[in-house]
């Protein structure tokens, strides 16, 4: 009996030492979060694809992740980030500047200034930081049917003025009312459309394809601009700010998860506008899954092994 008791004590001691060693190892390398990392997305393909890139890069380093597809618009994702309901999502500097930080328009838009103001403002106001600057801009634009534009010699937003009062425009859920959207177009160009219809981005593109609206608030990286025969009009008065794509996390997350930050930072400058347009096309035109598109891109770049 005494021998058995000593054996049990030795076994318990061995397990405790093993457990302590394992815990110390996990705490020391700073690569394992306490819980899975949740990544939010907006309501369109580019957000899905970049979220899956972040997810796959983190999983390559041993993290457990979850992508919450179609979580919502800008403020839904940003509030979820601040509350800790998600740990990351893709945002755009022009949106951060105007919608999140509520800063006034500049007389002349400068991408570097917008980036710096956005980075500093989020950190000071909300403890949010930029984990990666992806390398491309996805700007808002006004697009119309190409044949319509060519028949009227319209290539700029200014040249819409004689027609706008009889035109309906389809917009994503935010552009019609946000300060850097239609209200900004009205202020700078001094005209308004006859009416607007707010809808999901996919439905918006289908609406102009089917002649249900006359114009849309297009995205400059969207392949459907070409596929659907649209003319993206030049913003000749620079009404719309720059929209550089960035990955956001909280400062607390960045401090507690240096390994995750290193993984996400691999996307810095990795995606140019042509590349993002091509990836979006694989989703919209070829019907591929966002995760498969993200995986193939990361493998091509040598960032993941499987």
Order of alpha helices (4+ residues) and beta strands (2+ residues): alpha-beta-alpha-beta-alpha-beta-alpha-beta-beta-alpha-alpha-beta-alpha-beta-alpha-beta-alpha-beta-beta-alpha-alpha-alpha-alpha
